């Protein structure tokens, strides 16, 4: 008998909760420093915003590629081991980054540290989502990934205000505190969680070269699904930078009102993500992804129609609803159709798709904003068309693979 739909997460093991707590702690740390990184580079180091964007994009792309190795490594030495080691290295790197900033260090050293940090962050992600998949039955996996999102959003809600206070004294303090958050999260996992692959036979001695890691592309079903998700991730990524710039510069709302829009987004995820995740049936995940893509298209089209703050609020509510449907459901479905013997490898590849989508999104949004001035319905209609295309491709995928595979029972 299916469990009743609930707003309150219940029935998850302590190990799942430890990953959620560690995700929340790292999100607190990340949100303390990273929203102010661009301000530091631009205002203190006199780096142009174009160059700042390029630095962040390079670190994100290189980090995403490193995530492929992180997923592979988690198949070989264990999910917990990779997560703890990645967090410990991030602790060291953030402390070092704070020290370099305190000494007014060279921008090239800062860039190198940012790239290394992004790499270890991406190494952590496929290990963590594989860990959750290992310990969760298929019919609860969307809910479990929704719970991870709640932890991350709670962290993002708590960190920025503290970061703003510390930035008044010295930017280096932000990164010292972020480093300590990474250390605390590592200790939480190390002390209070077990290794999910302890009885599964870790393939330590098998070859793990580039050819093996990229063998995922030979799995046509998984590769096609990941490619479709890349499209919807580019649409999702418009939420941050392009939407902020458009709302302030074209519609004319204040920066404080932009903050309200993102607060609505975060609060909705915290309050309703688990409910939404529970509503999605395990055997109807492709239908949910189709629906979520359509909702995305409606939300972004509404942005193009908005002439003021009220309609933007309506748009952000619809976009957040789409986000709550698509994000955990795509993770859950990817974990189900992945080769269970190489789940980390597969989820690393899927994480690459998400990271690339978020890297491409600001570039695409920037090109549209630069070339189509004014409150242009064309800009957001184009972005909405991407969501409609993803919806169509999900339908094609569903027809090509009529039955949802159940390679493991969780």
C-alpha positions in Angstrom: 0.0 0.0 0.0 1.6 3.3 -1.0 2.4 5.7 1.8 0.3 8.9 2.1 1.6 12.0 0.5 3.2 14.2 3.1 4.9 17.5 3.6 7.1 16.0 6.3 10.0 13.7 5.4 9.7 10.3 7.2 11.1 6.8 6.9 14.6 7.6 5.8 17.7 5.9 7.4 20.2 7.8 9.5 22.7 7.6 6.7 20.4 9.4 4.3 19.9 12.1 7.0 23.6 12.5 7.5 24.1 13.2 3.8 21.3 15.7 3.9 22.8 17.4 7.0 26.2 17.5 5.4 24.7 19.0 2.2 23.0 21.7 4.4 26.3 22.5 6.2 28.3 22.7 3.0 25.5 24.9 1.4 25.7 27.2 4.4 29.5 27.5 3.9 29.2 27.9 0.1 26.5 30.6 0.4 28.6 32.5 3.0 31.4 33.2 0.5 30.4 32.5 -3.1 27.7 35.2 -3.6 30.4 37.7 -2.6 33.2 36.3 -4.7 32.2 38.3 -7.8 32.1 41.5 -5.7 35.6 40.8 -4.3 37.1 40.1 -7.8 35.4 43.1 -9.4 35.6 45.7 -6.6 38.8 44.7 -4.8 40.9 43.1 -7.7 39.5 45.4 -10.4 38.6 42.5 -12.7 36.0 43.2 -15.3 32.6 41.4 -14.9 33.2 39.6 -18.3 36.5 38.2 -16.9 34.8 37.3 -13.6 32.2 35.4 -15.6 34.9 33.7 -17.6 36.8 32.6 -14.5 33.7 31.2 -12.9 32.7 29.4 -16.1 36.2 27.8 -16.6 36.2 26.6 -13.0 32.7 25.2 -13.4 33.5 23.3 -16.6 36.8 21.9 -15.4 35.1 20.9 -12.1 32.3 19.2 -14.0 34.9 17.1 -15.9 36.6 16.2 -12.6 33.2 14.9 -11.4 33.5 12.1 -14.0 36.5 10.8 -12.1 34.7 11.3 -8.8 31.9 9.0 -9.8 34.3 6.4 -11.1 36.3 6.6 -7.9 33.2 6.2 -5.7 32.6 2.8 -7.5 36.1 1.7 -6.6 36.9 2.9 -3.1 33.3 3.7 -1.8 30.9 6.6 -1.7 31.6 7.6 1.9 35.4 7.6 1.4 35.1 9.9 -1.7 32.7 12.3 0.0 34.8 12.6 3.1 38.1 13.1 1.2 36.5 15.6 -1.2 35.2 17.6 1.7 38.5 17.5 3.5 40.3 18.8 0.5 37.7 21.6 0.1 38.4 22.5 3.7 42.1 22.9 3.0 41.5 24.8 -0.3 39.1 27.3 1.2 41.4 28.0 4.1 44.2 28.5 1.6 42.0 30.7 -0.6 41.1 32.9 2.5 44.8 33.2 3.3 45.7 34.3 -0.3 42.9 36.8 -0.2 44.0 38.1 3.1 47.5 38.7 1.7 46.0 40.3 -1.4 47.4 37.5 -3.6 47.6 37.2 -7.3 44.5 36.6 -9.3 46.0 33.6 -11.1 46.6 31.9 -7.8 43.0 32.6 -6.8 41.8 31.3 -10.1 43.8 28.1 -9.7 42.4 27.5 -6.2 38.8 28.1 -7.4 39.3 25.5 -10.2 40.7 23.0 -7.7 37.8 23.7 -5.3 35.2 23.3 -8.0 36.8 20.0 -9.0 36.6 18.5 -5.5 33.0 19.9 -5.2 32.1 18.0 -8.4 33.9 14.9 -7.2 31.6 15.0 -4.1 28.3 15.2 -6.0 28.2 11.9 -8.0 29.4 10.1 -4.9 26.6 11.6 -2.8 23.8 11.0 -5.2 25.0 7.4 -5.8 25.1 7.0 -2.0 21.5 8.0 -1.7 20.6 5.7 -4.6 22.3 2.7 -2.9 20.3 3.1 0.2 16.9 4.0 -1.2 14.3 1.9 -2.9 13.3 3.0 -6.4 9.8 4.0 -5.3 11.3 6.4 -2.7 14.3 7.7 -4.7 12.6 10.9 -6.0 11.6 11.8 -2.5 15.1 11.1 -1.2 16.6 13.4 -3.8 13.9 16.0 -3.0 15.1 15.8 0.6 18.7 16.5 -0.5 17.4 19.7 -2.3 15.6 20.8 0.9 18.9 20.5 2.8 20.8 22.5 0.2 18.1 25.2 0.1 18.1 25.5 3.9 21.8 26.1 3.8 21.5 28.7 1.1 18.9 30.5 3.1 21.1 30.7 6.2 24.5 31.7 4.8 24.3 35.0 2.8 23.3 37.2 5.7 26.3 36.0 7.7 28.5 36.4 4.7 27.4 40.0 4.3 28.3 40.8 7.9 31.8 39.2 7.6 32.4 40.9 4.2 32.2 44.3 6.1 35.4 43.3 7.9 37.5 41.3 5.4 36.6 39.0 2.5 39.1 36.4 3.7 36.9 35.7 6.8 34.2 34.4 4.4 36.5 31.7 3.0 37.8 30.7 6.4 34.3 30.1 7.6 33.4 28.2 4.4 36.4 26.0 5.0 35.3 25.2 8.5 31.9 24.3 7.3 33.5 21.8 4.9 35.5 20.3 7.8 32.4 20.0 10.0 30.4 18.2 7.1 33.4 15.8 6.6 33.4 14.9 10.3 29.6 14.4 10.3 29.9 11.9 7.5 33.0 10.2 8.8 31.6 9.7 12.3 27.9 9.1 11.7 27.4 7.3 8.4 28.3 3.9 7.0 29.7 3.0 3.6 26.8 2.1 1.3 29.0 -0.2 -0.9 30.4 -2.3 2.1 28.7 -5.5 0.9 28.5 -4.7 -2.8 32.1 -5.7 -3.9 34.1 -2.6 -4.7 36.0 -2.9 -7.9 39.3 -1.5 -6.7 41.6 -3.4 -9.0 39.8 -2.8 -12.3 41.2 -0.4 -14.9 39.7 3.2 -14.7 41.1 5.0 -17.6 39.4 7.7 -19.8 38.1 5.0 -22.1 36.3 3.2 -19.3 34.9 6.4 -17.8 33.6 7.6 -21.1 32.1 4.2 -21.9 28.8 5.6 -20.6 28.3 7.1 -24.1 27.9 3.6 -25.4 24.8 3.1 -23.3 22.4 4.8 -25.8 19.5 5.0 -23.5 21.4 6.7 -20.7 23.3 9.0 -23.1 20.1 10.1 -24.9 18.3 10.7 -21.6 21.3 12.8 -20.3 21.4 14.8 -23.5 17.7 15.7 -23.2 18.3 16.7 -19.5 21.2 18.9 -20.6 18.6 21.0 -22.6 16.3 21.4 -19.6 19.3 22.2 -17.3 20.2 25.1 -19.7 16.6 26.3 -19.2 16.8 25.9 -15.5 20.0 27.8 -15.3 18.3 31.0 -16.7 16.8 31.4 -13.2 19.9 33.1 -11.7 22.0 35.5 -13.7 19.8 36.3 -16.8 16.6 36.6 -14.9 18.2 38.9 -12.3 19.7 41.2 -14.9 16.5 41.3 -17.0 14.3 42.0 -14.0 16.4 44.9 -12.8 17.6 46.5 -16.1 14.6 45.8 -18.4 11.5 45.6 -16.1 12.9 48.0 -13.5 12.4 46.3 -10.2 14.8 47.0 -7.4 17.6 44.7 -6.3 15.8 44.1 -3.0 12.8 42.9 -5.0 15.1 40.5 -6.9 16.1 39.2 -3.4 12.4 38.6 -2.6 12.0 36.6 -5.8 14.9 34.2 -4.9 13.6 34.0 -1.3 10.3 32.8 -2.7 12.1 30.2 -4.7 14.1 28.9 -1.8 11.1 29.0 0.6 8.9 27.1 -1.8 11.6 24.3 -2.1 12.0 24.0 1.7 8.2 23.9 2.3 6.9 21.9 -0.7 9.7 19.9 -2.3 9.1 16.8 -0.3 5.4 16.9 -1.1 6.0 17.4 -4.8 8.5 14.6 -4.8 6.1 12.2 -3.1 3.4 13.0 -5.7 5.6 11.7 -8.6 4.9 7.9 -9.0 8.0 5.8 -9.5 6.6 4.4 -12.8 5.6 7.8 -14.1 8.8 9.7 -13.9 9.1 10.4 -17.6 5.5 11.8 -17.6 6.5 14.0 -14.7 9.6 15.3 -16.6 7.3 16.0 -19.6 4.9 18.0 -17.4 7.8 19.8 -15.6 9.2 20.9 -18.9 5.8 22.3 -20.0 5.5 24.2 -16.7 9.0 25.6 -17.2 7.9 26.9 -20.6 4.8 28.6 -19.2 6.9 30.2 -16.4 9.5 31.7 -18.6 6.9 32.9 -21.1 5.2 34.7 -18.2 8.6 36.4 -17.5 8.5 37.8 -21.1 4.9 39.1 -20.5 5.7 40.6 -17.1 5.7 44.4 -16.9 6.1 44.6 -13.1 6.9 42.9 -9.9 3.5 41.1 -9.4 3.7 39.1 -12.6 7.3 38.3 -11.9 6.3 36.7 -8.6 3.7 34.6 -10.4 6.4 33.6 -12.9 8.9 32.6 -10.2 6.3 30.5 -8.5 5.6 28.6 -11.7 9.3 28.2 -12.5 10.0 26.9 -9.0 7.2 24.4 -9.3 8.8 23.1 -12.5 12.2 23.0 -10.8 10.7 20.9 -7.9 9.3 18.5 -10.4 12.2 18.2 -12.8 15.3 18.2 -10.6 14.8 15.3 -8.2 12.9 13.3 -10.8 15.6 13.5 -13.4 18.2 12.4 -10.8 16.0 9.5 -9.7 15.3 8.2 -13.2 19.0 8.5 -14.1 19.9 6.4 -11.1 17.4 3.8 -12.1 18.5 3.3 -15.7 22.2 3.5 -14.8 24.3 0.4 -14.9 24.2 -0.6 -11.2 27.8 -2.0 -11.2 29.1 1.4 -12.3 26.5 3.7 -10.8 29.0 6.3 -9.7 30.5 6.4 -13.2 27.0 7.0 -14.6 26.0 9.6 -12.1 29.2 11.4 -12.7 28.3 11.6 -16.3 24.8 12.8 -15.5 26.3 15.5 -13.2 28.5 16.6 -16.0 25.3 17.3 -18.0 23.8 19.4 -15.2 27.1 21.3 -14.7 27.4 22.0 -18.4 23.8 23.2 -18.5 24.4 25.7 -15.7 27.6 26.8 -17.4 26.0 27.4 -20.8 22.9 29.1 -19.4 24.4 32.5 -18.5 26.2 32.6 -21.8 23.0 31.9 -23.8 21.0 34.3 -21.6 23.6 37.0 -22.0 23.7 36.7 -25.8 19.9 37.0 -25.9 19.9 40.0 -23.5 22.7 41.8 -25.5 21.1 41.3 -28.9 17.4 41.9 -28.0 17.0 45.1 -26.0 13.8 46.0 -24.1 11.2 43.8 -22.4 11.4 41.2 -25.2 8.9 38.4 -25.3 11.3 36.9 -27.9 14.0 36.4 -25.3 11.9 34.4 -22.9 9.9 32.7 -25.7 13.2 31.4 -27.0 14.1 30.0 -23.6 10.6 28.6 -23.2 10.9 26.9 -26.6 13.9 25.1 -25.2 11.7 23.7 -22.4 9.1 22.7 -25.0 11.7 20.9 -27.1 12.8 19.0 -24.0 9.2 18.0 -23.4 9.0 16.7 -26.9 12.2 14.7 -26.6 11.0 13.2 -23.3 8.0 11.9 -25.3 10.2 10.5 -28.0 12.4 8.9 -25.4 9.4 7.3 -23.7 8.1 5.9 -26.9 11.5 4.5 -27.8 11.9 2.8 -24.4 8.3 1.9 -23.5 9.0 0.2 -20.2 10.9 1.9 -17.3 13.6 -0.5 -16.4 14.0 -1.7 -12.8 17.6 -2.8 -12.6 17.6 -2.8 -8.8 15.1 -2.7 -6.1 17.0 -0.2 -3.9 
